[in-house]
């Protein structure tokens, strides 16, 4: 399995990305689940099972501001299909803007 080398921090780790995440947490803490986005180190570890070859289908539940989304996109490198299921429409809009090719569904993962 290949690994993805750490690169420039993505917008989810920026003060603006963190601010967006914190704002959404304060608006609705029960639906946002965390006050801060996941770290890049956690995203690298959690996405390690994404295959380095082939055309996998990756379904990401609750991507928030995209900590895991960024790493998944790097790992896929344009291959396969990546579906992000985000409950919060404002965070979904942020994901769409940052990842134009990402398939984003505004939905509750419990209803999939």
Biopython code that builds the backbone (N, CA, C, O; Angstrom):
import numpy as np
from Bio.PDB.StructureBuilder import StructureBuilder

atoms = [
    (1, "UNK", "N", (0.852, -1.171, 0.000)),
    (1, "UNK", "CA", (0.000, 0.000, 0.000)),
    (1, "UNK", "C", (0.889, 1.222, 0.000)),
    (1, "UNK", "O", (1.814, 1.325, 0.807)),
    (2, "UNK", "N", (0.619, 2.139, -0.889)),
    (2, "UNK", "CA", (1.385, 3.375, -0.915)),
    (2, "UNK", "C", (0.836, 4.335, 0.127)),
    (2, "UNK", "O", (-0.308, 4.215, 0.565)),
    (3, "UNK", "N", (1.651, 5.265, 0.505)),
    (3, "UNK", "CA", (1.204, 6.262, 1.470)),
    (3, "UNK", "C", (1.217, 7.620, 0.811)),
    (3, "UNK", "O", (1.895, 7.837, -0.193)),
    (4, "UNK", "N", (0.466, 8.523, 1.384)),
    (4, "UNK", "CA", (0.411, 9.884, 0.876)),
    (4, "UNK", "C", (1.280, 10.732, 1.784)),
    (4, "UNK", "O", (1.051, 10.796, 2.992)),
    (5, "UNK", "N", (2.265, 11.373, 1.210)),
    (5, "UNK", "CA", (3.154, 12.221, 1.991)),
    (5, "UNK", "C", (2.424, 13.473, 2.429)),
    (5, "UNK", "O", (1.632, 14.027, 1.666)),
    (6, "UNK", "N", (2.678, 13.928, 3.648)),
    (6, "UNK", "CA", (2.045, 15.175, 4.088)),
    (6, "UNK", "C", (2.415, 16.307, 3.142)),
    (6, "UNK", "O", (3.549, 16.400, 2.671)),
    (7, "UNK", "N", (1.454, 17.150, 2.879)),
    (7, "UNK", "CA", (1.685, 18.282, 1.988)),
    (7, "UNK", "C", (1.237, 19.551, 2.685)),
    (7, "UNK", "O", (1.021, 19.569, 3.897)),
    (8, "UNK", "N", (1.102, 20.591, 1.918)),
    (8, "UNK", "CA", (0.637, 21.854, 2.456)),
    (8, "UNK", "C", (-0.710, 21.648, 3.128)),
    (8, "UNK", "O", (-1.579, 20.988, 2.559)),
    (9, "UNK", "N", (-0.906, 22.188, 4.312)),
    (9, "UNK", "CA", (-2.193, 22.029, 4.962)),
    (9, "UNK", "C", (-3.323, 22.524, 4.061)),
    (9, "UNK", "O", (-3.200, 23.547, 3.387)),
    (10, "UNK", "N", (-4.408, 21.788, 4.066)),
    (10, "UNK", "CA", (-5.553, 22.145, 3.242)),
    (10, "UNK", "C", (-6.416, 23.173, 3.950)),
    (10, "UNK", "O", (-6.211, 23.436, 5.135)),
    (11, "UNK", "N", (-7.389, 23.767, 3.242)),
    (11, "UNK", "CA", (-8.229, 24.797, 3.841)),
    (11, "UNK", "C", (-8.992, 24.346, 5.087)),
    (11, "UNK", "O", (-9.352, 25.181, 5.917)),
    (12, "UNK", "N", (-9.248, 23.031, 5.234)),
    (12, "UNK", "CA", (-9.978, 22.613, 6.430)),
    (12, "UNK", "C", (-9.168, 22.881, 7.691)),
    (12, "UNK", "O", (-9.742, 23.029, 8.770)),
    (13, "UNK", "N", (-7.840, 22.945, 7.571)),
    (13, "UNK", "CA", (-6.983, 23.180, 8.718)),
    (13, "UNK", "C", (-6.675, 24.665, 8.897)),
    (13, "UNK", "O", (-6.044, 25.050, 9.881)),
    (14, "UNK", "N", (-7.110, 25.490, 7.967)),
    (14, "UNK", "CA", (-6.851, 26.918, 8.055)),
    (14, "UNK", "C", (-7.751, 27.549, 9.104)),
    (14, "UNK", "O", (-8.767, 26.966, 9.482)),
    (15, "UNK", "N", (-7.389, 28.731, 9.576)),
    (15, "UNK", "CA", (-8.268, 29.410, 10.525)),
    (15, "UNK", "C", (-9.684, 29.593, 9.971)),
    (15, "UNK", "O", (-10.650, 29.489, 10.727)),
    (16, "UNK", "N", (-9.825, 29.861, 8.676)),
    (16, "UNK", "CA", (-11.160, 30.025, 8.086)),
    (16, "UNK", "C", (-11.928, 28.711, 8.101)),
    (16, "UNK", "O", (-13.116, 28.697, 8.422)),
    (17, "UNK", "N", (-11.259, 27.593, 7.754)),
    (17, "UNK", "CA", (-11.912, 26.284, 7.767)),
    (17, "UNK", "C", (-12.291, 25.873, 9.169)),
    (17, "UNK", "O", (-13.383, 25.355, 9.401)),
    (18, "UNK", "N", (-11.384, 26.105, 10.111)),
    (18, "UNK", "CA", (-11.671, 25.793, 11.509)),
    (18, "UNK", "C", (-12.808, 26.672, 12.012)),
    (18, "UNK", "O", (-13.668, 26.217, 12.766)),
    (19, "UNK", "N", (-12.808, 27.936, 11.589)),
    (19, "UNK", "CA", (-13.884, 28.845, 11.991)),
    (19, "UNK", "C", (-15.233, 28.389, 11.471)),
    (19, "UNK", "O", (-16.230, 28.457, 12.189)),
    (20, "UNK", "N", (-15.275, 27.924, 10.228)),
    (20, "UNK", "CA", (-16.527, 27.430, 9.648)),
    (20, "UNK", "C", (-17.016, 26.215, 10.428)),
    (20, "UNK", "O", (-18.206, 26.096, 10.718)),
    (21, "UNK", "N", (-16.115, 25.333, 10.759)),
    (21, "UNK", "CA", (-16.477, 24.124, 11.495)),
    (21, "UNK", "C", (-17.006, 24.494, 12.882)),
    (21, "UNK", "O", (-18.036, 23.974, 13.309)),
    (22, "UNK", "N", (-16.308, 25.389, 13.587)),
    (22, "UNK", "CA", (-16.721, 25.812, 14.925)),
    (22, "UNK", "C", (-18.078, 26.508, 14.883)),
    (22, "UNK", "O", (-18.918, 26.281, 15.754)),
    (23, "UNK", "N", (-18.297, 27.354, 13.875)),
    (23, "UNK", "CA", (-19.603, 28.028, 13.717)),
    (23, "UNK", "C", (-20.729, 27.011, 13.602)),
    (23, "UNK", "O", (-21.769, 27.152, 14.246)),
    (24, "UNK", "N", (-20.520, 25.986, 12.782)),
    (24, "UNK", "CA", (-21.551, 24.971, 12.594)),
    (24, "UNK", "C", (-21.769, 24.156, 13.865)),
    (24, "UNK", "O", (-22.895, 23.759, 14.165)),
    (25, "UNK", "N", (-20.699, 23.907, 14.608)),
    (25, "UNK", "CA", (-20.835, 23.203, 15.884)),
    (25, "UNK", "C", (-21.670, 24.035, 16.861)),
    (25, "UNK", "O", (-22.542, 23.502, 17.546)),
    (26, "UNK", "N", (-21.402, 25.333, 16.921)),
    (26, "UNK", "CA", (-22.157, 26.198, 17.833)),
    (26, "UNK", "C", (-23.620, 26.317, 17.422)),
    (26, "UNK", "O", (-24.496, 26.442, 18.277)),
    (27, "UNK", "N", (-23.892, 26.278, 16.111)),
    (27, "UNK", "CA", (-25.277, 26.331, 15.631)),
    (27, "UNK", "C", (-26.061, 25.087, 16.025)),
    (27, "UNK", "O", (-27.228, 25.173, 16.407)),
    (28, "UNK", "N", (-25.412, 23.930, 15.930)),
    (28, "UNK", "CA", (-26.114, 22.679, 16.176)),
    (28, "UNK", "C", (-25.117, 21.601, 16.624)),
    (28, "UNK", "O", (-24.706, 20.765, 15.820)),
    (29, "UNK", "N", (-24.732, 21.622, 17.901)),
    (29, "UNK", "CA", (-23.700, 20.700, 18.380)),
    (29, "UNK", "C", (-24.075, 19.224, 18.277)),
    (29, "UNK", "O", (-23.191, 18.380, 18.131)),
    (30, "UNK", "N", (-25.341, 18.898, 18.348)),
    (30, "UNK", "CA", (-25.731, 17.489, 18.259)),
    (30, "UNK", "C", (-25.586, 16.929, 16.851)),
    (30, "UNK", "O", (-25.418, 15.722, 16.679)),
    (31, "UNK", "N", (-25.647, 17.786, 15.851)),
    (31, "UNK", "CA", (-25.522, 17.314, 14.476)),
    (31, "UNK", "C", (-24.110, 17.466, 13.931)),
    (31, "UNK", "O", (-23.755, 16.792, 12.964)),
    (32, "UNK", "N", (-23.295, 18.332, 14.523)),
    (32, "UNK", "CA", (-21.938, 18.544, 14.029)),
    (32, "UNK", "C", (-20.953, 17.591, 14.710)),
    (32, "UNK", "O", (-19.970, 17.185, 14.090)),
    (33, "UNK", "N", (-21.193, 17.235, 15.946)),
    (33, "UNK", "CA", (-20.473, 16.193, 16.683)),
    (33, "UNK", "C", (-19.084, 16.571, 17.193)),
    (33, "UNK", "O", (-18.577, 15.907, 18.098)),
    (34, "UNK", "N", (-18.458, 17.594, 16.657)),
    (34, "UNK", "CA", (-17.136, 17.997, 17.126)),
    (34, "UNK", "C", (-16.977, 19.496, 16.931)),
    (34, "UNK", "O", (-17.536, 20.077, 16.002)),
    (35, "UNK", "N", (-16.211, 20.111, 17.817)),
    (35, "UNK", "CA", (-15.995, 21.559, 17.703)),
    (35, "UNK", "C", (-14.888, 21.905, 16.717)),
    (35, "UNK", "O", (-14.825, 23.032, 16.226)),
    (36, "UNK", "N", (-14.015, 20.942, 16.424)),
    (36, "UNK", "CA", (-12.886, 21.191, 15.524)),
    (36, "UNK", "C", (-12.775, 20.074, 14.492)),
    (36, "UNK", "O", (-13.137, 18.931, 14.772)),
    (37, "UNK", "N", (-12.272, 20.402, 13.294)),
    (37, "UNK", "CA", (-12.081, 19.366, 12.278)),
    (37, "UNK", "C", (-10.961, 18.399, 12.657)),
    (37, "UNK", "O", (-10.110, 18.723, 13.485)),
    (38, "UNK", "N", (-10.962, 17.226, 12.056)),
    (38, "UNK", "CA", (-9.922, 16.224, 12.290)),
    (38, "UNK", "C", (-8.580, 16.712, 11.751)),
    (38, "UNK", "O", (-8.527, 17.514, 10.819)),
    (39, "UNK", "N", (-7.509, 16.222, 12.345)),
    (39, "UNK", "CA", (-6.166, 16.590, 11.902)),
    (39, "UNK", "C", (-5.790, 15.827, 10.639)),
    (39, "UNK", "O", (-6.405, 14.815, 10.306)),
    (40, "UNK", "N", (-4.786, 16.319, 9.950)),
    (40, "UNK", "CA", (-4.293, 15.639, 8.753)),
    (40, "UNK", "C", (-3.714, 14.271, 9.133)),
    (40, "UNK", "O", (-3.885, 13.305, 8.390)),
    (41, "UNK", "N", (-3.041, 14.179, 10.265)),
    (41, "UNK", "CA", (-2.465, 12.900, 10.701)),
    (41, "UNK", "C", (-3.565, 11.857, 10.889)),
    (41, "UNK", "O", (-3.412, 10.711, 10.466)),
    (42, "UNK", "N", (-4.665, 12.247, 11.517)),
    (42, "UNK", "CA", (-5.785, 11.324, 11.688)),
    (42, "UNK", "C", (-6.380, 10.950, 10.336)),
    (42, "UNK", "O", (-6.716, 9.789, 10.102)),
    (43, "UNK", "N", (-6.512, 11.927, 9.449)),
    (43, "UNK", "CA", (-7.064, 11.662, 8.116)),
    (43, "UNK", "C", (-6.191, 10.680, 7.347)),
    (43, "UNK", "O", (-6.712, 9.786, 6.679)),
    (44, "UNK", "N", (-4.877, 10.831, 7.430)),
    (44, "UNK", "CA", (-3.959, 9.902, 6.754)),
    (44, "UNK", "C", (-4.119, 8.489, 7.296)),
    (44, "UNK", "O", (-4.148, 7.526, 6.530)),
    (45, "UNK", "N", (-4.221, 8.364, 8.612)),
    (45, "UNK", "CA", (-4.358, 7.039, 9.228)),
    (45, "UNK", "C", (-5.705, 6.404, 8.884)),
    (45, "UNK", "O", (-5.768, 5.217, 8.562)),
    (46, "UNK", "N", (-6.768, 7.181, 8.950)),
    (46, "UNK", "CA", (-8.114, 6.644, 8.729)),
    (46, "UNK", "C", (-8.380, 6.276, 7.279)),
    (46, "UNK", "O", (-9.195, 5.397, 7.001)),
    (47, "UNK", "N", (-7.707, 6.933, 6.364)),
    (47, "UNK", "CA", (-7.951, 6.669, 4.941)),
    (47, "UNK", "C", (-6.938, 5.695, 4.339)),
    (47, "UNK", "O", (-6.964, 5.453, 3.133)),
    (48, "UNK", "N", (-6.060, 5.140, 5.149)),
    (48, "UNK", "CA", (-5.054, 4.192, 4.659)),
    (48, "UNK", "C", (-5.661, 3.020, 3.876)),
    (48, "UNK", "O", (-5.026, 2.543, 2.936)),
    (49, "UNK", "N", (-6.863, 2.535, 4.221)),
    (49, "UNK", "CA", (-7.439, 1.415, 3.450)),
    (49, "UNK", "C", (-7.903, 1.771, 2.029)),
    (49, "UNK", "O", (-8.222, 0.867, 1.258)),
    (50, "UNK", "N", (-7.949, 3.043, 1.665)),
    (50, "UNK", "CA", (-8.356, 3.407, 0.304)),
    (50, "UNK", "C", (-7.313, 2.839, -0.661)),
    (50, "UNK", "O", (-6.131, 3.169, -0.562)),
    (51, "UNK", "N", (-7.751, 1.978, -1.603)),
    (51, "UNK", "CA", (-6.796, 1.312, -2.497)),
    (51, "UNK", "C", (-5.973, 2.285, -3.339)),
    (51, "UNK", "O", (-6.460, 3.328, -3.774)),
    (52, "UNK", "N", (-4.712, 1.911, -3.555)),
    (52, "UNK", "CA", (-3.802, 2.725, -4.363)),
    (52, "UNK", "C", (-3.971, 2.448, -5.856)),
    (52, "UNK", "O", (-3.424, 3.172, -6.687)),
    (53, "UNK", "N", (-4.725, 1.403, -6.199)),
    (53, "UNK", "CA", (-4.943, 1.041, -7.597)),
    (53, "UNK", "C", (-6.417, 0.736, -7.820)),
    (53, "UNK", "O", (-7.196, 0.633, -6.872)),
    (54, "UNK", "N", (-6.782, 0.595, -9.076)),
    (54, "UNK", "CA", (-8.157, 0.250, -9.419)),
    (54, "UNK", "C", (-9.083, 1.452, -9.410)),
    (54, "UNK", "O", (-8.645, 2.602, -9.373)),
    (55, "UNK", "N", (-10.364, 1.157, -9.444)),
    (55, "UNK", "CA", (-11.396, 2.198, -9.452)),
    (55, "UNK", "C", (-12.357, 1.993, -8.286)),
    (55, "UNK", "O", (-13.501, 1.591, -8.494)),
    (56, "UNK", "N", (-11.909, 2.264, -7.066)),
    (56, "UNK", "CA", (-12.754, 2.016, -5.902)),
    (56, "UNK", "C", (-13.902, 3.014, -5.786)),
    (56, "UNK", "O", (-13.858, 4.112, -6.341)),
    (57, "UNK", "N", (-14.914, 2.607, -5.059)),
    (57, "UNK", "CA", (-15.998, 3.500, -4.672)),
    (57, "UNK", "C", (-15.778, 3.791, -3.192)),
    (57, "UNK", "O", (-15.724, 2.875, -2.371)),
    (58, "UNK", "N", (-15.652, 5.071, -2.860)),
    (58, "UNK", "CA", (-15.431, 5.486, -1.479)),
    (58, "UNK", "C", (-16.631, 6.313, -1.049)),
    (58, "UNK", "O", (-16.963, 7.315, -1.683)),
    (59, "UNK", "N", (-17.281, 5.891, 0.029)),
    (59, "UNK", "CA", (-18.403, 6.639, 0.589)),
    (59, "UNK", "C", (-17.928, 7.208, 1.923)),
    (59, "UNK", "O", (-17.583, 6.472, 2.848)),
    (60, "UNK", "N", (-17.920, 8.521, 1.997)),
    (60, "UNK", "CA", (-17.457, 9.223, 3.195)),
    (60, "UNK", "C", (-18.671, 9.777, 3.928)),
    (60, "UNK", "O", (-19.452, 10.541, 3.361)),
    (61, "UNK", "N", (-18.826, 9.392, 5.182)),
    (61, "UNK", "CA", (-19.962, 9.851, 5.979)),
    (61, "UNK", "C", (-19.532, 10.981, 6.898)),
    (61, "UNK", "O", (-18.574, 10.843, 7.658)),
    (62, "UNK", "N", (-20.250, 12.105, 6.825)),
    (62, "UNK", "CA", (-19.956, 13.243, 7.680)),
    (62, "UNK", "C", (-18.618, 13.892, 7.422)),
    (62, "UNK", "O", (-17.819, 14.022, 8.350)),
    (63, "UNK", "N", (-18.338, 14.307, 6.191)),
    (63, "UNK", "CA", (-17.030, 14.876, 5.867)),
    (63, "UNK", "C", (-16.743, 16.249, 6.488)),
    (63, "UNK", "O", (-15.588, 16.672, 6.522)),
    (64, "UNK", "N", (-17.755, 16.938, 6.972)),
    (64, "UNK", "CA", (-17.510, 18.243, 7.587)),
    (64, "UNK", "C", (-16.860, 19.209, 6.622)),
    (64, "UNK", "O", (-17.395, 19.463, 5.543)),
    (65, "UNK", "N", (-15.703, 19.755, 6.997)),
    (65, "UNK", "CA", (-14.990, 20.696, 6.126)),
    (65, "UNK", "C", (-13.996, 20.004, 5.208)),
    (65, "UNK", "O", (-13.333, 20.667, 4.411)),
    (66, "UNK", "N", (-13.878, 18.672, 5.304)),
    (66, "UNK", "CA", (-13.100, 17.937, 4.320)),
    (66, "UNK", "C", (-11.731, 17.437, 4.729)),
    (66, "UNK", "O", (-10.891, 17.217, 3.856)),
    (67, "UNK", "N", (-11.461, 17.245, 6.013)),
    (67, "UNK", "CA", (-10.156, 16.734, 6.437)),
    (67, "UNK", "C", (-9.841, 15.398, 5.769)),
    (67, "UNK", "O", (-8.748, 15.213, 5.235)),
    (68, "UNK", "N", (-10.793, 14.471, 5.797)),
    (68, "UNK", "CA", (-10.597, 13.167, 5.167)),
    (68, "UNK", "C", (-10.795, 13.288, 3.656)),
    (68, "UNK", "O", (-10.135, 12.587, 2.889)),
    (69, "UNK", "N", (-11.689, 14.162, 3.228)),
    (69, "UNK", "CA", (-11.986, 14.349, 1.805)),
    (69, "UNK", "C", (-10.724, 14.691, 1.027)),
    (69, "UNK", "O", (-10.490, 14.146, -0.052)),
    (70, "UNK", "N", (-9.915, 15.586, 1.567)),
    (70, "UNK", "CA", (-8.672, 15.997, 0.905)),
    (70, "UNK", "C", (-7.743, 14.802, 0.686)),
    (70, "UNK", "O", (-7.191, 14.631, -0.401)),
    (71, "UNK", "N", (-7.574, 13.986, 1.711)),
    (71, "UNK", "CA", (-6.660, 12.850, 1.624)),
    (71, "UNK", "C", (-7.230, 11.775, 0.694)),
    (71, "UNK", "O", (-6.489, 11.164, -0.076)),
    (72, "UNK", "N", (-8.534, 11.546, 0.763)),
    (72, "UNK", "CA", (-9.164, 10.574, -0.141)),
    (72, "UNK", "C", (-8.957, 11.010, -1.588)),
    (72, "UNK", "O", (-8.609, 10.194, -2.442)),
    (73, "UNK", "N", (-9.170, 12.296, -1.865)),
    (73, "UNK", "CA", (-8.975, 12.815, -3.231)),
    (73, "UNK", "C", (-7.529, 12.596, -3.687)),
    (73, "UNK", "O", (-7.291, 12.219, -4.834)),
    (74, "UNK", "N", (-6.575, 12.829, -2.801)),
    (74, "UNK", "CA", (-5.162, 12.597, -3.138)),
    (74, "UNK", "C", (-4.918, 11.121, -3.430)),
    (74, "UNK", "O", (-4.251, 10.780, -4.407)),
    (75, "UNK", "N", (-5.452, 10.254, -2.591)),
    (75, "UNK", "CA", (-5.252, 8.807, -2.764)),
    (75, "UNK", "C", (-5.892, 8.309, -4.059)),
    (75, "UNK", "O", (-5.315, 7.479, -4.761)),
    (76, "UNK", "N", (-7.079, 8.813, -4.371)),
    (76, "UNK", "CA", (-7.762, 8.366, -5.582)),
    (76, "UNK", "C", (-7.102, 8.921, -6.835)),
    (76, "UNK", "O", (-7.041, 8.236, -7.856)),
    (77, "UNK", "N", (-6.614, 10.137, -6.773)),
    (77, "UNK", "CA", (-5.934, 10.727, -7.931)),
    (77, "UNK", "C", (-6.786, 10.714, -9.193)),
    (77, "UNK", "O", (-6.266, 10.502, -10.289)),
    (78, "UNK", "N", (-8.078, 10.936, -9.052)),
    (78, "UNK", "CA", (-8.973, 10.965, -10.215)),
    (78, "UNK", "C", (-9.582, 9.612, -10.567)),
    (78, "UNK", "O", (-10.410, 9.529, -11.475)),
    (79, "UNK", "N", (-9.189, 8.556, -9.867)),
    (79, "UNK", "CA", (-9.743, 7.227, -10.133)),
    (79, "UNK", "C", (-11.016, 7.016, -9.327)),
    (79, "UNK", "O", (-11.276, 7.749, -8.373)),
    (80, "UNK", "N", (-11.795, 6.040, -9.696)),
    (80, "UNK", "CA", (-12.931, 5.609, -8.904)),
    (80, "UNK", "C", (-14.013, 6.656, -8.739)),
    (80, "UNK", "O", (-14.149, 7.576, -9.546)),
    (81, "UNK", "N", (-14.783, 6.492, -7.667)),
    (81, "UNK", "CA", (-15.895, 7.398, -7.374)),
    (81, "UNK", "C", (-15.894, 7.693, -5.884)),
    (81, "UNK", "O", (-15.775, 6.788, -5.057)),
    (82, "UNK", "N", (-16.028, 8.972, -5.552)),
    (82, "UNK", "CA", (-16.026, 9.418, -4.158)),
    (82, "UNK", "C", (-17.350, 10.124, -3.886)),
    (82, "UNK", "O", (-17.658, 11.150, -4.491)),
    (83, "UNK", "N", (-18.120, 9.560, -2.973)),
    (83, "UNK", "CA", (-19.396, 10.136, -2.549)),
    (83, "UNK", "C", (-19.246, 10.602, -1.111)),
    (83, "UNK", "O", (-18.865, 9.822, -0.238)),
    (84, "UNK", "N", (-19.543, 11.870, -0.862)),
    (84, "UNK", "CA", (-19.513, 12.427, 0.489)),
    (84, "UNK", "C", (-20.955, 12.693, 0.919)),
    (84, "UNK", "O", (-21.702, 13.379, 0.220)),
    (85, "UNK", "N", (-21.336, 12.151, 2.063)),
    (85, "UNK", "CA", (-22.692, 12.323, 2.591)),
    (85, "UNK", "C", (-22.592, 13.228, 3.804)),
    (85, "UNK", "O", (-22.076, 12.830, 4.849)),
    (86, "UNK", "N", (-23.091, 14.453, 3.658)),
    (86, "UNK", "CA", (-22.992, 15.473, 4.713)),
    (86, "UNK", "C", (-24.387, 15.961, 5.087)),
    (86, "UNK", "O", (-25.172, 16.341, 4.218)),
    (87, "UNK", "N", (-24.688, 15.948, 6.359)),
    (87, "UNK", "CA", (-25.986, 16.374, 6.869)),
    (87, "UNK", "C", (-26.180, 17.892, 6.805)),
    (87, "UNK", "O", (-27.290, 18.370, 6.573)),
    (88, "UNK", "N", (-25.113, 18.632, 7.009)),
    (88, "UNK", "CA", (-25.174, 20.093, 7.087)),
    (88, "UNK", "C", (-25.056, 20.711, 5.689)),
    (88, "UNK", "O", (-24.024, 20.551, 5.036)),
    (89, "UNK", "N", (-26.091, 21.412, 5.219)),
    (89, "UNK", "CA", (-26.036, 21.980, 3.864)),
    (89, "UNK", "C", (-24.951, 23.039, 3.680)),
    (89, "UNK", "O", (-24.433, 23.186, 2.573)),
    (90, "UNK", "N", (-24.592, 23.780, 4.726)),
    (90, "UNK", "CA", (-23.529, 24.786, 4.601)),
    (90, "UNK", "C", (-22.164, 24.120, 4.438)),
    (90, "UNK", "O", (-21.341, 24.565, 3.638)),
    (91, "UNK", "N", (-21.928, 23.055, 5.198)),
    (91, "UNK", "CA", (-20.665, 22.332, 5.041)),
    (91, "UNK", "C", (-20.627, 21.605, 3.699)),
    (91, "UNK", "O", (-19.566, 21.506, 3.084)),
    (92, "UNK", "N", (-21.765, 21.098, 3.241)),
    (92, "UNK", "CA", (-21.834, 20.447, 1.920)),
    (92, "UNK", "C", (-21.482, 21.444, 0.821)),
    (92, "UNK", "O", (-20.769, 21.100, -0.121)),
    (93, "UNK", "N", (-21.971, 22.665, 0.932)),
    (93, "UNK", "CA", (-21.669, 23.704, -0.063)),
    (93, "UNK", "C", (-20.172, 24.025, -0.052)),
    (93, "UNK", "O", (-19.574, 24.233, -1.108)),
    (94, "UNK", "N", (-19.574, 24.065, 1.129)),
    (94, "UNK", "CA", (-18.126, 24.300, 1.245)),
    (94, "UNK", "C", (-17.352, 23.176, 0.547)),
    (94, "UNK", "O", (-16.389, 23.435, -0.175)),
    (95, "UNK", "N", (-17.775, 21.941, 0.765)),
    (95, "UNK", "CA", (-17.117, 20.795, 0.114)),
    (95, "UNK", "C", (-17.222, 20.874, -1.404)),
    (95, "UNK", "O", (-16.248, 20.631, -2.115)),
    (96, "UNK", "N", (-18.412, 21.214, -1.893)),
    (96, "UNK", "CA", (-18.608, 21.328, -3.350)),
    (96, "UNK", "C", (-17.697, 22.392, -3.945)),
    (96, "UNK", "O", (-17.134, 22.208, -5.024)),
    (97, "UNK", "N", (-17.558, 23.505, -3.235)),
    (97, "UNK", "CA", (-16.713, 24.595, -3.726)),
    (97, "UNK", "C", (-15.235, 24.181, -3.748)),
    (97, "UNK", "O", (-14.505, 24.524, -4.678)),
    (98, "UNK", "N", (-14.803, 23.448, -2.726)),
    (98, "UNK", "CA", (-13.396, 23.028, -2.625)),
    (98, "UNK", "C", (-13.061, 21.834, -3.494)),
    (98, "UNK", "O", (-11.914, 21.673, -3.910)),
    (99, "UNK", "N", (-14.051, 20.989, -3.777)),
    (99, "UNK", "CA", (-13.839, 19.763, -4.554)),
    (99, "UNK", "C", (-14.910, 19.668, -5.635)),
    (99, "UNK", "O", (-15.872, 18.918, -5.471)),
    (100, "UNK", "N", (-14.772, 20.401, -6.729)),
    (100, "UNK", "CA", (-15.813, 20.436, -7.768)),
    (100, "UNK", "C", (-16.194, 19.071, -8.337)),
    (100, "UNK", "O", (-17.340, 18.903, -8.754)),
    (101, "UNK", "N", (-15.304, 18.101, -8.375)),
    (101, "UNK", "CA", (-15.621, 16.780, -8.914)),
    (101, "UNK", "C", (-16.221, 15.823, -7.902)),
    (101, "UNK", "O", (-16.600, 14.707, -8.256)),
    (102, "UNK", "N", (-16.312, 16.239, -6.659)),
    (102, "UNK", "CA", (-16.825, 15.389, -5.592)),
    (102, "UNK", "C", (-18.344, 15.270, -5.686)),
    (102, "UNK", "O", (-19.038, 16.262, -5.909)),
    (103, "UNK", "N", (-18.845, 14.071, -5.518)),
    (103, "UNK", "CA", (-20.288, 13.824, -5.484)),
    (103, "UNK", "C", (-20.726, 14.028, -4.031)),
    (103, "UNK", "O", (-20.431, 13.201, -3.169)),
    (104, "UNK", "N", (-21.434, 15.138, -3.764)),
    (104, "UNK", "CA", (-21.848, 15.465, -2.392)),
    (104, "UNK", "C", (-23.358, 15.303, -2.272)),
    (104, "UNK", "O", (-24.121, 15.895, -3.036)),
    (105, "UNK", "N", (-23.775, 14.505, -1.317)),
    (105, "UNK", "CA", (-25.203, 14.323, -1.025)),
    (105, "UNK", "C", (-25.492, 14.966, 0.326)),
    (105, "UNK", "O", (-24.828, 14.665, 1.317)),
    (106, "UNK", "N", (-26.481, 15.847, 0.362)),
    (106, "UNK", "CA", (-26.912, 16.416, 1.632)),
    (106, "UNK", "C", (-27.981, 15.480, 2.170)),
    (106, "UNK", "O", (-29.127, 15.491, 1.721)),
    (107, "UNK", "N", (-27.581, 14.670, 3.140)),
    (107, "UNK", "CA", (-28.467, 13.631, 3.659)),
    (107, "UNK", "C", (-27.992, 13.163, 5.016)),
    (107, "UNK", "O", (-26.855, 13.411, 5.419)),
    (108, "UNK", "N", (-28.880, 12.486, 5.710)),
    (108, "UNK", "CA", (-28.567, 11.862, 6.986)),
    (108, "UNK", "C", (-28.063, 10.452, 6.696)),
    (108, "UNK", "O", (-28.776, 9.647, 6.097)),
    (109, "UNK", "N", (-26.851, 10.154, 7.114)),
    (109, "UNK", "CA", (-26.262, 8.830, 6.839)),
    (109, "UNK", "C", (-27.118, 7.703, 7.419)),
    (109, "UNK", "O", (-27.087, 6.582, 6.912)),
    (110, "UNK", "N", (-27.876, 7.988, 8.466)),
    (110, "UNK", "CA", (-28.740, 6.968, 9.055)),
    (110, "UNK", "C", (-29.854, 6.532, 8.121)),
    (110, "UNK", "O", (-30.446, 5.469, 8.304)),
    (111, "UNK", "N", (-30.139, 7.351, 7.121)),
    (111, "UNK", "CA", (-31.210, 7.043, 6.177)),
    (111, "UNK", "C", (-30.706, 6.419, 4.881)),
    (111, "UNK", "O", (-31.500, 6.201, 3.966)),
    (112, "UNK", "N", (-29.422, 6.126, 4.775)),
    (112, "UNK", "CA", (-28.895, 5.535, 3.545)),
    (112, "UNK", "C", (-29.418, 4.123, 3.352)),
    (112, "UNK", "O", (-29.078, 3.468, 2.366)),
]
sb = StructureBuilder()
sb.init_structure("model")
sb.init_model(0)
sb.init_chain("A")
sb.init_seg("    ")
for serial, (resi, resn, name, xyz) in enumerate(atoms, 1):
    if name == "N":
        sb.init_residue(resn, " ", resi, " ")
    sb.init_atom(name, np.array(xyz, "f"), 0.0, 1.0, " ", f" {name:<3s}", serial, name[0])
structure = sb.get_structure()
